[in-house]
Amino acid sequence: MALGIALRVSMHTPIQLRLPAGEQIQTEGDSFMQGIRPDFPITAIVYSNGSECEAFLREITAHMAGQGIRLAGFVQITEPRPDRVKCDMHLRDLATGTLHGISDDRGPHARGCVLNTDRLLSACEAAERELSDRTDLLVLCKFGKTEVEGGGFRALIAKALELSIPVLIGVPFINLVPFRAFAADLAREIELCHLPSDYVAAAECLLDHNLIVGGPYQSPAGSMVGA
């Protein structure tokens, strides 16, 4: 029996996905993946410090890849420039190792968003081509402003769920309400600060859906987001 799921990919268009109900996603001899279940195919790492989450995802994905987990998606590499106010932003494709520059150089005093959405779209299209029934996990660095507005990684998430590939994504707590509206009841939330510092234990937490199921997120200031 299959479970029909509507996931809103854009601000206006729901995409119909079909995922098997009550079955585990199997991989070849990989104990880390045994806990993945399609009742919560999306795991959100909720955070308040972007650089900490970037570093965590880079380290945890390196550990997972070393364990033979077949990854797709992106981690972000942010490079400060001494002659610029804004940093350079790159996405590293976890399936191919390709580095995609996604920011514009708007001069030494530029402020505000420097994201190049065309480059982001090109990177997403390349990552989508790498998704297959052999992919164990799609990792995405951030549900950011572009995703809140209806673009960015949304279509990539939908494609992964069509293929029954679980998704791990960073979500800043300021975007948690729109993320919940997007993911509906397909996601569970884990706060970055509650994950073990040991990467083996952290990987087990992230890939075992029996351990932590998110409720309303408690921000560092003590206010509830999305309650």
Secondary structure, 3 states (H helix, E strand, C coil): CEEEEEEECCCCCEEEEEEECCCCCCCCCCHHHHHCCCCCCEEEEEECCHHHHHHHHHHHHHHHHHCCCCEEEEEEEEECCCCCCCCEEEEEECCCCCEEECECCCCCCCCCCCECHHHHHHHHHHHHHHCCCCCCEEEECCCCHHHHCCCCCHHHHHHHHHCCCCEEEEEEHHHHHHHHHHHHHHEEEEEHHHCCCCHHHHHHHHHCCCCCCCCCEECCCCCEECC
